[in-house]
Amino acid sequence: MPILTIESTCDETAAAVISETGTVLGDCVATQEALHEKFRGVVPEVAARAHLERILPVIDSAMSQADLTHQDITAIAVADRPGLAGSLLVGLVAAKTLAVAWEKPLVAVNHLHAHLYACQLASDRNIYPCVGLVVSGGHTSLYHCRDPIDLAYLGGTIDDAVGEAFDKVGAMLQLGFPGGPAVSKLAESGDRKAFDFPRSLKRADNFDFSFSGLKTAVRYAIVGPGHQDFSKIEITAQTKADLCASFETAAVDVLVHKSARAVKKLQCERLIVGGGVAANGYLRKQLKHRAMQDGFELNIAPMNLCTDNAVMGAIALEKIKRNEFASLELDITPGLQRGF
Protein backbone atom coordinates (compact mmCIF):
# COMPACT_ATOMS: atom_id res chain seq x y z
CA MET A 1 0.00 0.00 0.00
CA PRO A 2 1.24 3.53 -0.72
CA ILE A 3 2.47 6.18 1.71
CA LEU A 4 1.85 9.92 1.92
CA THR A 5 4.98 12.06 2.27
CA ILE A 6 5.09 15.69 3.42
CA GLU A 7 7.92 18.23 2.96
CA SER A 8 8.01 21.74 4.47
CA THR A 9 11.57 22.28 5.66
CA CYS A 10 12.13 25.68 4.04
CA ASP A 11 10.06 27.52 1.42
CA GLU A 12 8.52 24.71 -0.64
CA THR A 13 5.30 23.10 0.51
CA ALA A 14 5.16 19.61 -0.97
CA ALA A 15 3.31 16.33 -0.72
CA ALA A 16 3.55 13.08 -2.64
CA VAL A 17 1.92 9.68 -2.70
CA ILE A 18 4.45 6.88 -3.25
CA SER A 19 3.71 3.21 -3.88
CA GLU A 20 5.49 0.49 -1.93
CA THR A 21 7.75 -0.04 -4.96
CA GLY A 22 8.74 3.65 -5.13
CA THR A 23 6.44 4.65 -7.98
CA VAL A 24 5.16 8.23 -7.75
CA LEU A 25 1.36 8.16 -7.79
CA GLY A 26 0.80 11.82 -6.94
CA ASP A 27 3.11 14.80 -6.49
CA CYS A 28 2.52 18.48 -5.74
CA VAL A 29 4.95 21.30 -4.91
CA ALA A 30 3.95 24.89 -4.10
CA THR A 31 6.87 27.33 -4.29
CA GLN A 32 7.21 30.63 -2.45
CA GLU A 33 9.77 32.43 -4.61
CA ALA A 34 7.47 35.35 -5.38
CA LEU A 35 6.82 35.93 -1.66
CA HIS A 36 10.50 36.16 -0.74
CA GLU A 37 11.80 37.95 -3.83
CA LYS A 38 11.45 41.47 -2.40
CA PHE A 39 13.49 40.41 0.64
CA ARG A 40 16.19 38.78 -1.52
CA GLY A 41 16.09 35.75 0.73
CA VAL A 42 13.77 33.43 2.62
CA VAL A 43 12.04 35.10 5.58
CA PRO A 44 11.21 32.34 8.12
CA GLU A 45 7.96 33.91 9.37
CA VAL A 46 6.70 34.54 5.85
CA ALA A 47 7.60 30.97 4.88
CA ALA A 48 5.74 29.48 7.85
CA ARG A 49 2.58 31.47 7.13
CA ALA A 50 2.67 30.42 3.49
CA HIS A 51 3.00 26.77 4.52
CA LEU A 52 -0.10 27.15 6.70
CA GLU A 53 -2.08 28.38 3.72
CA ARG A 54 -0.85 25.73 1.30
CA ILE A 55 -0.27 22.52 3.23
CA LEU A 56 -3.81 21.10 3.01
CA PRO A 57 -4.41 22.03 -0.67
CA VAL A 58 -1.04 20.49 -1.58
CA ILE A 59 -1.84 17.25 0.26
CA ASP A 60 -5.30 17.16 -1.33
CA SER A 61 -3.76 17.65 -4.78
CA ALA A 62 -1.30 14.77 -4.31
CA MET A 63 -4.05 12.48 -3.06
CA SER A 64 -6.35 13.46 -5.93
CA GLN A 65 -3.65 12.79 -8.52
CA ALA A 66 -3.16 9.33 -7.00
CA ASP A 67 -6.95 8.83 -7.01
CA LEU A 68 -6.78 7.42 -3.49
CA THR A 69 -8.52 7.97 -0.17
CA HIS A 70 -7.00 7.93 3.29
CA GLN A 71 -8.06 4.29 3.63
CA ASP A 72 -5.54 3.39 0.90
CA ILE A 73 -2.59 4.96 2.72
CA THR A 74 -0.22 2.77 4.76
CA ALA A 75 1.72 5.46 6.62
CA ILE A 76 2.43 9.18 6.71
CA ALA A 77 6.02 10.38 6.40
CA VAL A 78 7.19 13.89 7.22
CA ALA A 79 10.53 15.70 7.25
CA ASP A 80 11.27 16.58 10.87
CA ARG A 81 14.86 17.78 10.39
CA PRO A 82 16.77 19.93 9.58
CA GLY A 83 15.22 23.21 8.42
CA LEU A 84 13.42 26.35 9.53
CA ALA A 85 11.58 25.80 12.82
CA GLY A 86 8.28 27.39 11.79
CA SER A 87 8.25 25.64 8.44
CA LEU A 88 9.02 22.24 9.95
CA LEU A 89 6.27 22.67 12.55
CA VAL A 90 3.59 23.20 9.91
CA GLY A 91 4.45 19.96 8.14
CA LEU A 92 4.83 17.99 11.36
CA VAL A 93 1.53 19.17 12.84
CA ALA A 94 -0.25 18.34 9.57
CA ALA A 95 1.31 14.87 9.51
CA LYS A 96 0.49 14.16 13.16
CA THR A 97 -3.08 15.34 12.70
CA LEU A 98 -3.63 13.08 9.71
CA ALA A 99 -1.93 10.18 11.48
CA VAL A 100 -4.44 10.48 14.33
CA ALA A 101 -7.48 11.15 12.14
CA TRP A 102 -6.69 8.40 9.65
CA GLU A 103 -5.23 6.01 12.26
CA LYS A 104 -1.97 5.61 10.35
CA PRO A 105 1.61 5.22 11.63
CA LEU A 106 4.05 8.13 11.43
CA VAL A 107 7.53 8.02 9.87
CA ALA A 108 10.21 10.67 10.48
CA VAL A 109 12.34 11.68 7.49
CA ASN A 110 15.75 13.38 7.59
CA HIS A 111 15.56 15.97 4.82
CA LEU A 112 19.27 15.71 3.94
CA HIS A 113 19.29 11.93 3.80
CA ALA A 114 16.23 12.16 1.56
CA HIS A 115 18.08 14.45 -0.86
CA LEU A 116 20.62 11.69 -1.33
CA TYR A 117 17.94 9.02 -1.59
CA ALA A 118 16.67 10.83 -4.69
CA CYS A 119 19.68 9.28 -6.42
CA GLN A 120 18.46 5.81 -5.46
CA LEU A 121 14.99 6.58 -6.81
CA ALA A 122 16.54 7.40 -10.18
CA SER A 123 18.66 4.24 -10.26
CA ASP A 124 17.63 0.76 -11.35
CA ARG A 125 19.95 -0.91 -8.84
CA ASN A 126 21.24 -0.47 -5.31
CA ILE A 127 23.69 2.44 -5.06
CA TYR A 128 24.81 1.90 -1.46
CA PRO A 129 27.41 1.98 0.07
CA CYS A 130 28.82 5.25 -1.27
CA VAL A 131 29.91 8.78 -0.42
CA GLY A 132 27.11 11.31 -0.45
CA LEU A 133 27.38 15.06 -1.10
CA VAL A 134 24.45 17.34 -0.20
CA VAL A 135 24.66 20.82 -1.71
CA SER A 136 21.82 23.27 -1.15
CA GLY A 137 20.89 26.71 0.09
CA GLY A 138 21.26 25.72 3.72
CA HIS A 139 23.65 22.79 3.62
CA THR A 140 26.95 21.58 2.24
CA SER A 141 27.71 18.18 3.75
CA LEU A 142 29.59 14.97 3.02
CA TYR A 143 28.47 11.57 4.31
CA HIS A 144 29.63 7.99 4.27
CA CYS A 145 26.38 6.30 3.26
CA ARG A 146 26.52 2.68 4.36
CA ASP A 147 22.88 2.26 3.36
CA PRO A 148 19.89 4.62 2.86
CA ILE A 149 19.40 5.05 6.61
CA ASP A 150 22.87 4.52 8.06
CA LEU A 151 24.82 7.67 7.18
CA ALA A 152 27.98 8.84 8.93
CA TYR A 153 28.66 12.57 8.81
CA LEU A 154 32.13 13.28 7.41
CA GLY A 155 32.11 17.06 7.38
CA GLY A 156 30.31 20.14 6.17
CA THR A 157 30.38 23.89 5.94
CA ILE A 158 31.60 25.75 9.00
CA ASP A 159 29.85 28.94 7.90
CA ASP A 160 27.83 29.58 4.73
CA ALA A 161 26.34 26.83 2.60
CA VAL A 162 27.34 26.91 -1.06
CA GLY A 163 23.78 27.64 -2.18
CA GLU A 164 23.58 30.60 0.16
CA ALA A 165 26.85 31.92 -1.26
CA PHE A 166 25.43 31.66 -4.78
CA ASP A 167 22.31 33.56 -3.76
CA LYS A 168 24.29 36.26 -1.92
CA VAL A 169 26.53 36.82 -4.93
CA GLY A 170 23.40 37.11 -7.05
CA ALA A 171 22.04 39.70 -4.62
CA MET A 172 25.29 41.70 -4.71
CA LEU A 173 25.10 41.80 -8.49
CA GLN A 174 21.41 42.76 -8.44
CA LEU A 175 20.36 39.59 -10.24
CA GLY A 176 17.09 39.04 -8.38
CA PHE A 177 15.93 36.12 -6.22
CA PRO A 178 16.82 33.34 -6.15
CA GLY A 179 20.24 34.49 -7.26
CA GLY A 180 21.91 31.10 -7.70
CA PRO A 181 20.41 30.14 -11.07
CA ALA A 182 21.04 33.66 -12.39
CA VAL A 183 24.69 33.51 -11.33
CA SER A 184 25.11 30.17 -13.09
CA LYS A 185 23.48 31.48 -16.25
CA LEU A 186 25.74 34.54 -16.40
CA ALA A 187 28.79 32.40 -15.65
CA GLU A 188 28.34 30.59 -18.97
CA SER A 189 29.48 33.71 -20.84
CA GLY A 190 32.18 34.76 -18.36
CA ASP A 191 35.92 34.27 -18.04
CA ARG A 192 36.50 31.69 -15.31
CA LYS A 193 40.04 32.95 -14.73
CA ALA A 194 39.26 36.66 -14.64
CA PHE A 195 39.32 36.80 -10.82
CA ASP A 196 41.55 34.67 -8.59
CA PHE A 197 39.08 33.90 -5.81
CA PRO A 198 40.08 31.79 -2.75
CA ARG A 199 39.47 28.05 -2.42
CA SER A 200 39.04 27.93 1.36
CA LEU A 201 39.92 24.66 3.17
CA LYS A 202 40.62 22.91 -0.12
CA ARG A 203 43.90 21.47 1.15
CA ALA A 204 42.81 21.04 4.78
CA ASP A 205 43.03 17.51 6.14
CA ASN A 206 39.28 17.25 6.78
CA PHE A 207 36.01 17.25 4.90
CA ASP A 208 34.77 20.64 6.04
CA PHE A 209 33.88 23.52 3.73
CA SER A 210 33.91 27.31 4.06
CA PHE A 211 32.35 29.76 1.62
CA SER A 212 32.13 32.98 3.64
CA GLY A 213 35.63 34.04 2.59
CA LEU A 214 34.81 33.42 -1.06
CA LYS A 215 31.64 35.45 -0.73
CA THR A 216 33.58 38.30 0.91
CA ALA A 217 36.20 38.19 -1.85
CA VAL A 218 33.47 38.65 -4.44
CA ARG A 219 32.06 41.55 -2.44
CA TYR A 220 35.44 43.28 -2.35
CA ALA A 221 35.87 42.70 -6.08
CA ILE A 222 32.56 44.49 -6.66
CA VAL A 223 32.63 47.42 -4.22
CA GLY A 224 35.89 47.26 -2.29
CA PRO A 225 36.12 47.35 1.53
CA GLY A 226 33.88 49.80 3.37
CA HIS A 227 31.25 50.27 0.66
CA GLN A 228 27.74 48.92 1.20
CA ASP A 229 25.35 50.21 -1.49
CA PHE A 230 25.62 47.73 -4.34
CA SER A 231 22.83 49.40 -6.31
CA LYS A 232 25.01 52.45 -6.95
CA ILE A 233 27.93 50.48 -8.36
CA GLU A 234 28.13 50.45 -12.13
CA ILE A 235 29.47 47.18 -13.52
CA THR A 236 29.61 46.18 -17.15
CA ALA A 237 27.70 43.12 -18.29
CA GLN A 238 30.95 41.32 -19.13
CA THR A 239 32.46 42.06 -15.72
CA LYS A 240 29.34 40.66 -14.07
CA ALA A 241 29.69 37.52 -16.15
CA ASP A 242 33.38 37.25 -15.28
CA LEU A 243 32.63 37.65 -11.56
CA CYS A 244 29.97 34.94 -11.72
CA ALA A 245 32.19 32.58 -13.69
CA SER A 246 35.19 33.04 -11.41
CA PHE A 247 33.06 32.64 -8.28
CA GLU A 248 31.32 29.52 -9.59
CA THR A 249 34.63 27.98 -10.60
CA ALA A 250 36.15 28.55 -7.15
CA ALA A 251 33.13 27.09 -5.34
CA VAL A 252 32.83 24.05 -7.60
CA ASP A 253 36.58 23.41 -7.47
CA VAL A 254 36.40 22.88 -3.70
CA LEU A 255 33.24 20.75 -3.86
CA VAL A 256 34.68 18.43 -6.48
CA HIS A 257 38.10 18.14 -4.82
CA LYS A 258 36.77 17.29 -1.36
CA SER A 259 34.15 14.87 -2.66
CA ALA A 260 36.71 12.98 -4.74
CA ARG A 261 39.10 12.85 -1.78
CA ALA A 262 36.35 11.38 0.41
CA VAL A 263 35.66 8.68 -2.19
CA LYS A 264 39.34 7.79 -2.31
CA LYS A 265 39.91 7.84 1.46
CA LEU A 266 36.87 5.67 2.20
CA GLN A 267 37.69 3.37 -0.73
CA CYS A 268 34.20 3.73 -2.13
CA GLU A 269 33.28 3.09 -5.74
CA ARG A 270 30.51 5.66 -5.97
CA LEU A 271 29.64 9.30 -5.24
CA ILE A 272 26.01 10.41 -5.04
CA VAL A 273 24.95 14.05 -5.08
CA GLY A 274 21.67 15.70 -4.08
CA GLY A 275 20.25 19.10 -3.16
CA GLY A 276 19.28 22.23 -5.05
CA VAL A 277 22.83 23.12 -6.12
CA ALA A 278 23.16 19.63 -7.65
CA ALA A 279 21.15 21.12 -10.54
CA ASN A 280 24.08 23.43 -11.34
CA GLY A 281 25.31 22.54 -14.82
CA TYR A 282 28.95 23.42 -14.25
CA LEU A 283 29.09 21.37 -11.03
CA ARG A 284 27.57 18.37 -12.81
CA LYS A 285 30.08 18.72 -15.66
CA GLN A 286 33.10 18.96 -13.36
CA LEU A 287 31.95 16.06 -11.20
CA LYS A 288 31.54 13.88 -14.30
CA HIS A 289 35.02 14.84 -15.46
CA ARG A 290 36.56 13.99 -12.07
CA ALA A 291 34.65 10.70 -11.88
CA MET A 292 36.04 9.66 -15.25
CA GLN A 293 39.53 10.80 -14.26
CA ASP A 294 39.54 8.97 -10.89
CA GLY A 295 37.49 5.97 -11.99
CA PHE A 296 34.52 6.15 -9.62
CA GLU A 297 30.82 5.96 -10.44
CA LEU A 298 28.77 9.16 -10.19
CA ASN A 299 25.05 9.36 -9.44
CA ILE A 300 23.49 12.83 -9.37
CA ALA A 301 19.83 13.33 -8.48
CA PRO A 302 17.66 14.04 -11.54
CA MET A 303 16.91 17.72 -12.08
CA ASN A 304 13.29 17.45 -10.94
CA LEU A 305 14.39 15.94 -7.62
CA CYS A 306 17.24 18.34 -6.80
CA THR A 307 15.19 21.14 -5.29
CA ASP A 308 13.00 20.47 -2.24
CA ASN A 309 10.22 18.00 -2.97
CA ALA A 310 8.20 15.29 -1.24
CA VAL A 311 9.02 12.48 -3.67
CA MET A 312 12.41 12.01 -2.02
CA GLY A 313 10.45 11.29 1.16
CA ALA A 314 10.17 7.80 -0.31
CA ILE A 315 13.18 7.10 1.91
CA ALA A 316 10.47 6.42 4.51
CA LEU A 317 9.86 3.10 2.74
CA GLU A 318 13.31 2.00 3.92
CA LYS A 319 12.34 2.80 7.50
CA ILE A 320 9.01 1.01 7.19
CA LYS A 321 10.85 -2.14 6.10
CA ARG A 322 12.73 -1.97 9.40
CA ASN A 323 9.65 -1.07 11.46
CA GLU A 324 11.20 2.29 12.34
CA PHE A 325 8.11 4.34 13.11
CA ALA A 326 7.88 7.57 15.09
CA SER A 327 5.58 8.27 18.03
CA LEU A 328 3.15 11.16 18.19
CA GLU A 329 5.64 12.81 20.54
CA LEU A 330 7.94 13.40 17.57
CA ASP A 331 9.34 16.94 17.60
CA ILE A 332 11.24 19.00 15.08
CA THR A 333 15.03 19.33 15.05
CA PRO A 334 15.61 22.57 13.11
CA GLY A 335 19.40 22.88 12.97
CA LEU A 336 21.24 24.19 9.96
CA GLN A 337 24.58 22.66 9.32
CA ARG A 338 26.60 20.18 11.24
CA GLY A 339 25.96 16.57 12.20
CA PHE A 340 22.82 15.73 10.26
matplotlib code that plots the C-alpha trace (Angstrom):
import matplotlib.pyplot as plt

x = [0.0, 1.2, 2.5, 1.8, 5.0, 5.1, 7.9, 8.0, 11.6, 12.1, 10.1, 8.5, 5.3, 5.2, 3.3, 3.6, 1.9, 4.4, 3.7, 5.5, 7.7, 8.7, 6.4, 5.2, 1.4, 0.8, 3.1, 2.5, 5.0, 3.9, 6.9, 7.2, 9.8, 7.5, 6.8, 10.5, 11.8, 11.5, 13.5, 16.2, 16.1, 13.8, 12.0, 11.2, 8.0, 6.7, 7.6, 5.7, 2.6, 2.7, 3.0, -0.1, -2.1, -0.8, -0.3, -3.8, -4.4, -1.0, -1.8, -5.3, -3.8, -1.3, -4.1, -6.4, -3.6, -3.2, -7.0, -6.8, -8.5, -7.0, -8.1, -5.5, -2.6, -0.2, 1.7, 2.4, 6.0, 7.2, 10.5, 11.3, 14.9, 16.8, 15.2, 13.4, 11.6, 8.3, 8.2, 9.0, 6.3, 3.6, 4.4, 4.8, 1.5, -0.3, 1.3, 0.5, -3.1, -3.6, -1.9, -4.4, -7.5, -6.7, -5.2, -2.0, 1.6, 4.1, 7.5, 10.2, 12.3, 15.7, 15.6, 19.3, 19.3, 16.2, 18.1, 20.6, 17.9, 16.7, 19.7, 18.5, 15.0, 16.5, 18.7, 17.6, 20.0, 21.2, 23.7, 24.8, 27.4, 28.8, 29.9, 27.1, 27.4, 24.5, 24.7, 21.8, 20.9, 21.3, 23.7, 27.0, 27.7, 29.6, 28.5, 29.6, 26.4, 26.5, 22.9, 19.9, 19.4, 22.9, 24.8, 28.0, 28.7, 32.1, 32.1, 30.3, 30.4, 31.6, 29.9, 27.8, 26.3, 27.3, 23.8, 23.6, 26.9, 25.4, 22.3, 24.3, 26.5, 23.4, 22.0, 25.3, 25.1, 21.4, 20.4, 17.1, 15.9, 16.8, 20.2, 21.9, 20.4, 21.0, 24.7, 25.1, 23.5, 25.7, 28.8, 28.3, 29.5, 32.2, 35.9, 36.5, 40.0, 39.3, 39.3, 41.6, 39.1, 40.1, 39.5, 39.0, 39.9, 40.6, 43.9, 42.8, 43.0, 39.3, 36.0, 34.8, 33.9, 33.9, 32.4, 32.1, 35.6, 34.8, 31.6, 33.6, 36.2, 33.5, 32.1, 35.4, 35.9, 32.6, 32.6, 35.9, 36.1, 33.9, 31.2, 27.7, 25.3, 25.6, 22.8, 25.0, 27.9, 28.1, 29.5, 29.6, 27.7, 30.9, 32.5, 29.3, 29.7, 33.4, 32.6, 30.0, 32.2, 35.2, 33.1, 31.3, 34.6, 36.1, 33.1, 32.8, 36.6, 36.4, 33.2, 34.7, 38.1, 36.8, 34.2, 36.7, 39.1, 36.3, 35.7, 39.3, 39.9, 36.9, 37.7, 34.2, 33.3, 30.5, 29.6, 26.0, 24.9, 21.7, 20.2, 19.3, 22.8, 23.2, 21.2, 24.1, 25.3, 29.0, 29.1, 27.6, 30.1, 33.1, 32.0, 31.5, 35.0, 36.6, 34.7, 36.0, 39.5, 39.5, 37.5, 34.5, 30.8, 28.8, 25.0, 23.5, 19.8, 17.7, 16.9, 13.3, 14.4, 17.2, 15.2, 13.0, 10.2, 8.2, 9.0, 12.4, 10.4, 10.2, 13.2, 10.5, 9.9, 13.3, 12.3, 9.0, 10.8, 12.7, 9.6, 11.2, 8.1, 7.9, 5.6, 3.1, 5.6, 7.9, 9.3, 11.2, 15.0, 15.6, 19.4, 21.2, 24.6, 26.6, 26.0, 22.8]
y = [0.0, 3.5, 6.2, 9.9, 12.1, 15.7, 18.2, 21.7, 22.3, 25.7, 27.5, 24.7, 23.1, 19.6, 16.3, 13.1, 9.7, 6.9, 3.2, 0.5, 0.0, 3.6, 4.7, 8.2, 8.2, 11.8, 14.8, 18.5, 21.3, 24.9, 27.3, 30.6, 32.4, 35.4, 35.9, 36.2, 38.0, 41.5, 40.4, 38.8, 35.8, 33.4, 35.1, 32.3, 33.9, 34.5, 31.0, 29.5, 31.5, 30.4, 26.8, 27.1, 28.4, 25.7, 22.5, 21.1, 22.0, 20.5, 17.3, 17.2, 17.7, 14.8, 12.5, 13.5, 12.8, 9.3, 8.8, 7.4, 8.0, 7.9, 4.3, 3.4, 5.0, 2.8, 5.5, 9.2, 10.4, 13.9, 15.7, 16.6, 17.8, 19.9, 23.2, 26.3, 25.8, 27.4, 25.6, 22.2, 22.7, 23.2, 20.0, 18.0, 19.2, 18.3, 14.9, 14.2, 15.3, 13.1, 10.2, 10.5, 11.2, 8.4, 6.0, 5.6, 5.2, 8.1, 8.0, 10.7, 11.7, 13.4, 16.0, 15.7, 11.9, 12.2, 14.5, 11.7, 9.0, 10.8, 9.3, 5.8, 6.6, 7.4, 4.2, 0.8, -0.9, -0.5, 2.4, 1.9, 2.0, 5.2, 8.8, 11.3, 15.1, 17.3, 20.8, 23.3, 26.7, 25.7, 22.8, 21.6, 18.2, 15.0, 11.6, 8.0, 6.3, 2.7, 2.3, 4.6, 5.1, 4.5, 7.7, 8.8, 12.6, 13.3, 17.1, 20.1, 23.9, 25.7, 28.9, 29.6, 26.8, 26.9, 27.6, 30.6, 31.9, 31.7, 33.6, 36.3, 36.8, 37.1, 39.7, 41.7, 41.8, 42.8, 39.6, 39.0, 36.1, 33.3, 34.5, 31.1, 30.1, 33.7, 33.5, 30.2, 31.5, 34.5, 32.4, 30.6, 33.7, 34.8, 34.3, 31.7, 32.9, 36.7, 36.8, 34.7, 33.9, 31.8, 28.0, 27.9, 24.7, 22.9, 21.5, 21.0, 17.5, 17.2, 17.2, 20.6, 23.5, 27.3, 29.8, 33.0, 34.0, 33.4, 35.5, 38.3, 38.2, 38.7, 41.6, 43.3, 42.7, 44.5, 47.4, 47.3, 47.4, 49.8, 50.3, 48.9, 50.2, 47.7, 49.4, 52.4, 50.5, 50.5, 47.2, 46.2, 43.1, 41.3, 42.1, 40.7, 37.5, 37.3, 37.6, 34.9, 32.6, 33.0, 32.6, 29.5, 28.0, 28.5, 27.1, 24.1, 23.4, 22.9, 20.8, 18.4, 18.1, 17.3, 14.9, 13.0, 12.9, 11.4, 8.7, 7.8, 7.8, 5.7, 3.4, 3.7, 3.1, 5.7, 9.3, 10.4, 14.1, 15.7, 19.1, 22.2, 23.1, 19.6, 21.1, 23.4, 22.5, 23.4, 21.4, 18.4, 18.7, 19.0, 16.1, 13.9, 14.8, 14.0, 10.7, 9.7, 10.8, 9.0, 6.0, 6.2, 6.0, 9.2, 9.4, 12.8, 13.3, 14.0, 17.7, 17.5, 15.9, 18.3, 21.1, 20.5, 18.0, 15.3, 12.5, 12.0, 11.3, 7.8, 7.1, 6.4, 3.1, 2.0, 2.8, 1.0, -2.1, -2.0, -1.1, 2.3, 4.3, 7.6, 8.3, 11.2, 12.8, 13.4, 16.9, 19.0, 19.3, 22.6, 22.9, 24.2, 22.7, 20.2, 16.6, 15.7]
z = [0.0, -0.7, 1.7, 1.9, 2.3, 3.4, 3.0, 4.5, 5.7, 4.0, 1.4, -0.6, 0.5, -1.0, -0.7, -2.6, -2.7, -3.3, -3.9, -1.9, -5.0, -5.1, -8.0, -7.8, -7.8, -6.9, -6.5, -5.7, -4.9, -4.1, -4.3, -2.4, -4.6, -5.4, -1.7, -0.7, -3.8, -2.4, 0.6, -1.5, 0.7, 2.6, 5.6, 8.1, 9.4, 5.8, 4.9, 7.9, 7.1, 3.5, 4.5, 6.7, 3.7, 1.3, 3.2, 3.0, -0.7, -1.6, 0.3, -1.3, -4.8, -4.3, -3.1, -5.9, -8.5, -7.0, -7.0, -3.5, -0.2, 3.3, 3.6, 0.9, 2.7, 4.8, 6.6, 6.7, 6.4, 7.2, 7.3, 10.9, 10.4, 9.6, 8.4, 9.5, 12.8, 11.8, 8.4, 10.0, 12.5, 9.9, 8.1, 11.4, 12.8, 9.6, 9.5, 13.2, 12.7, 9.7, 11.5, 14.3, 12.1, 9.6, 12.3, 10.3, 11.6, 11.4, 9.9, 10.5, 7.5, 7.6, 4.8, 3.9, 3.8, 1.6, -0.9, -1.3, -1.6, -4.7, -6.4, -5.5, -6.8, -10.2, -10.3, -11.4, -8.8, -5.3, -5.1, -1.5, 0.1, -1.3, -0.4, -0.5, -1.1, -0.2, -1.7, -1.1, 0.1, 3.7, 3.6, 2.2, 3.7, 3.0, 4.3, 4.3, 3.3, 4.4, 3.4, 2.9, 6.6, 8.1, 7.2, 8.9, 8.8, 7.4, 7.4, 6.2, 5.9, 9.0, 7.9, 4.7, 2.6, -1.1, -2.2, 0.2, -1.3, -4.8, -3.8, -1.9, -4.9, -7.0, -4.6, -4.7, -8.5, -8.4, -10.2, -8.4, -6.2, -6.1, -7.3, -7.7, -11.1, -12.4, -11.3, -13.1, -16.2, -16.4, -15.7, -19.0, -20.8, -18.4, -18.0, -15.3, -14.7, -14.6, -10.8, -8.6, -5.8, -2.7, -2.4, 1.4, 3.2, -0.1, 1.2, 4.8, 6.1, 6.8, 4.9, 6.0, 3.7, 4.1, 1.6, 3.6, 2.6, -1.1, -0.7, 0.9, -1.9, -4.4, -2.4, -2.4, -6.1, -6.7, -4.2, -2.3, 1.5, 3.4, 0.7, 1.2, -1.5, -4.3, -6.3, -6.9, -8.4, -12.1, -13.5, -17.2, -18.3, -19.1, -15.7, -14.1, -16.1, -15.3, -11.6, -11.7, -13.7, -11.4, -8.3, -9.6, -10.6, -7.1, -5.3, -7.6, -7.5, -3.7, -3.9, -6.5, -4.8, -1.4, -2.7, -4.7, -1.8, 0.4, -2.2, -2.3, 1.5, 2.2, -0.7, -2.1, -5.7, -6.0, -5.2, -5.0, -5.1, -4.1, -3.2, -5.0, -6.1, -7.6, -10.5, -11.3, -14.8, -14.2, -11.0, -12.8, -15.7, -13.4, -11.2, -14.3, -15.5, -12.1, -11.9, -15.3, -14.3, -10.9, -12.0, -9.6, -10.4, -10.2, -9.4, -9.4, -8.5, -11.5, -12.1, -10.9, -7.6, -6.8, -5.3, -2.2, -3.0, -1.2, -3.7, -2.0, 1.2, -0.3, 1.9, 4.5, 2.7, 3.9, 7.5, 7.2, 6.1, 9.4, 11.5, 12.3, 13.1, 15.1, 18.0, 18.2, 20.5, 17.6, 17.6, 15.1, 15.0, 13.1, 13.0, 10.0, 9.3, 11.2, 12.2, 10.3]

ax = plt.figure().add_subplot(projection="3d")
ax.plot(x, y, z, "-o")
ax.set_aspect("equal")
plt.show()
